[in-house]
Structure formats: structure tokens, C-alpha cells
Amino acid sequence: MQVIETLAEGLKRELKVVIPAKDMEARMNERLAETKDKVRINGFRPGKVPVAHLKKMYGKSIMAELVNELVREKPTEILSGRGEKSATQPEVAMTEDEAEAEKILNAEADFEFTLAYEVIPAITLKDTSGIKVTREVVEIDESEVTEQILKIAESARTYETKKGKAANGDRVTIDYLGKVDGEAFDGGKDEDAELVLGSNRFIPGFEEQLVGLKAGDEKVITVTFPAEYPAANLAGKEATFDISVKDVASAAEVEINDELATKLGLESADKLKEIVRGQIESQYGSMTRQKVKRQILDQLDELYQFDTPQRLVDAEFENIWRQINTDLSQAGKTFADEDTTEEDARVEYRKLAERRVRLGLVLSEIGEKAGVQVTDEEMQRSLYEQLRQFPGQEKEIIDYFQKTPGAAASLRAPIFEEKVVDHLLAEVSVTDKTVTKEELMADDEEETSSDAKKAAPKKKAAKAEAAEGEEAAPKKKAAPKKKAADDSAE
């Protein structure tokens, strides 16, 4: 086999691979010899079929198998021999001329194919001891734990029917029928609907008009659906709702005690406080880690500057760009609404894609040199998290990860990256700084994190992230509600 380098430009490589016809014929003859004892052909005793006859009958099909095997196996062998790693699967090209292909299958011509790929650049690791990061830490006081428990307790709050008019904080039970231009609309009707006044679950102006009503009252109220309301047929429209009040109930006081803990499925108030404190610590800890990680990545970005494989950058950019357009479409916005243009956004996110690829290669090299490993147990936990998010689709998800090339790598990559960050945290200088929760949660102006999960135009990044949890389509009874996200938080 002869390997000839025909292109070496930057990270791009192109190789011409030539396997002489005599070598191909020798491989074919070996395969025919192996086949000889297995085939059964009328007129010949087992194992006595002449090789020439076998070649006539099976030569081309065996040669075709050999060609496929060589194309599948040789690229890895060739790159390993050259001490190179391909950024993506090498592109293989063979002759498309039928006459030439026929000669190859008949072992009358050399088998030639080309490999086109980009190499992963050699990365010389640099000293990271000079990296300095500030770890922001929030001290959680008892009042915050109490506040969070009271919010959770809303789900367990009891209400008692009262006489008199409804006030903010009261729960009203109502029947309603919504109409636009005098015609009822889908999803605009409900019976025995319970609504806590002041919860802002329904569209603006709806709840306020129920304040002062009492059981037995009927009223027609007029509201206007928000312009950005998910249901296009209702967005911006004025509507009336026929309201019938069936019950008014006042909220009982919530006390943090063992009784409340029992209602929430816990054994004691102390256990409830312990769990809530742990949840708050986990939430702040996650924010702290992301900020620390960003600082590390920013400084690694300054330390390492090299050409990146464009195919990896192209793939990363396409992922980002697809998400941007999905976010804008769901929000009903354009690039102009985000104070930018499509052209400028492309340039901006192309840079982000290059940064992500470069830092990914750096983290991979650091992790490899440090011996960072992802265990089977960690992979199983990650797969379990995927299954937990999609109940009822467990079999399909497992099949996907078992049968889809590269799917398992998508589970491994984030685990590996976090473990490399842990490794770096043991090497860099870390200074703890006590901050308020407002300071910790303050939005960064610049989108520089390599692991940002959503890519929205920078100037509106915070706004876009805040809208991520909202659903575009209304639920069955969502017509008078402000947004579906509110409903999901009940």
C-alpha cells in the first residue's frame, strides 16, 4: 500500500492511497481459499471446488467486500501511522467511472481512493498555576429558608369559605365563558375553576375585576389578550368573559411546623428546613460553579490561540444558529428586534463557535494528559437522567444511544468536561468572596461561556433565557391565562 500526501494546507490534509492490483488479488485469493470449504456447488465434492471456478462465480462480490472493508478500516490505520487525529470522520472518495471500477473488481487495476480530513492541531499544554478565579459564595440566612418554605407551602395551603366580598389573596371558584366578537372560542370555557386573586395566573385585568364579588354574583368582564399571547387567534384581541361566582374562600395562615411538613410528605419541620436549605445551596452552588467555570475558560481562551478545524466549527455554528432561529421564531421576533442584523449575528456566533471548539480541544488535551476518565457508572447516571426526563419513552431512548454512532459521546462529553474543570480547580488559584444573592445572580453582559445551553443575541440574552420555560401553544384551558408557564407552576 502506498500513501501519498497531495494536500497539506493549514489543518487540511488530503491523501491518495494506492493498493496494487496484485495485493488486491492476493487478498481475494485468501478469501476464496477460506470460502472453498464452506460453499456447496452441484457437481463438486465439498472442499474440492477449483479456485478458478470460485473466482469466476464469487470473485467480484468478494472484491467488492474487500473494497468496503479497506475503505472502512484503512483510514484509522493510516492516520495512526502518521501520528494524526482527524477532527471529523475523513471523507473517502473513489472512482465513479464504471470501466475503472470494473477493472478494480477484476484485479486488473490498482485500487485507489483519497482521504480528505482536517487534523486536530497539536496542543502544547501551558502552566495553569497563574490562573486566578474568584468563587462567589452566598451565605444563606434563616429568613431565606423561611421565605422559600412559605412559597412551597402555598401548594398545601387550606382555604375556608367565607361570607362577603372577595379580596386579593382569596380563592374564588367560578364558571366562565369567554367570547371574542360575541362568539365563544376554544379553551375559553371552564366550570368550577379555582383562582387565587392576585396570583396573576390569568391574563392582565382578569383577576382585578373579580375583587369585590361574592358567592352568587354574576358579571361580564372585558379584557384584552396580550399581543404576544401564544394563541395567534387571540393575541391582541378584546374579549368578554361571562363570570359566575360559586364560592369565595379565605386562605388559612401558614405555619412552619410538623403538621406542614407532614402535608408535604416529610417527618418534621426540621427535616423540611434541612431539605429546603440544601436546595437553595444547590441552586446557588450551580450558579457559583458556572461563574467560576467561565472565568477559567476565559483565561484558557487567552492562553491558547491556534487554528481550529473548520468542519468542527461549521458543525458547532450550525447548532448555535439553529437554536438562535428557533428561539427567535418562538418569541415571534426578528434580528432587528434584537438590535442586530442577521449578517452581524452570523459573524458574532461564528466567533463563539470557534471559541467553543478551541476550548473543547484544550480541555480534551488537558483531560487526556491528566488521565481523566468517565466511568461506566457516570455514563449510566447520565443515561438515567435522560430517561427520567422522558417518561414512557425509555426503550426508544436506550435504542437511540445503543444504535446511533456518536450518541454515547454526547453523554460522555459534558461529564468529561466537568471533571476536567474539577482537575483545573485543584491547580488554579481560587479566592472565595462572600456576595449577596443579587450579586451572584446578576446577569453578565457578555456571552462567553463555552457551555452556554442556549444562544440568544447577546443584547437580549437575559430576556431570552427568561422566556425559555414558556410554552408557545396554549393548554386545554389556557385561554384566559397569562401564559402557560404560569399554569405549570401551580
Secondary structure, 3 states (H helix, E strand, C coil): CEEEEEEEECCEEEEEEEECHHHHHHHHHHHHHHHHCCCCCCCCCCCCCCHHHHHHHHHHHHHHHHHHHHHHHHHHHHHHHHCCCECCCCEEEECCCHHHHHHHHCCCCCEEEEEEEEECCCCCCCCCCCCEEEEEEECCCHHHHHHHHHHHHHHHCCEEECCCCCCCCCEEEEEEEEEECCEEEEEEEEEEEEEECCCCCECCCCHHHHCCCCCCCEEEEEEECCCCCCCCCCCCCEEEEEEEEEEEEEECCCCCCHHHHHHCCCCCHHHHHHHHHHHHHHHHHHHHHHHHHHHHHHHHHHHCCCCCCHHHHHHHHHHHHHHHHHHHHHHCCCCHHHCCCHHHHHHHHHHHHHHHHHHHHHHHHHHHHHCCCCCHHHHHHHHHHHHHHCCCCHHHHHHHHHHCCCHHHHHHHHHHHHHHHHHHHCCCEEEEEEECHHHHHCCCCCCCCCCCCCCCCHHHHHHHHHCCCCCCCCCCCCCCECCHHHHHCC
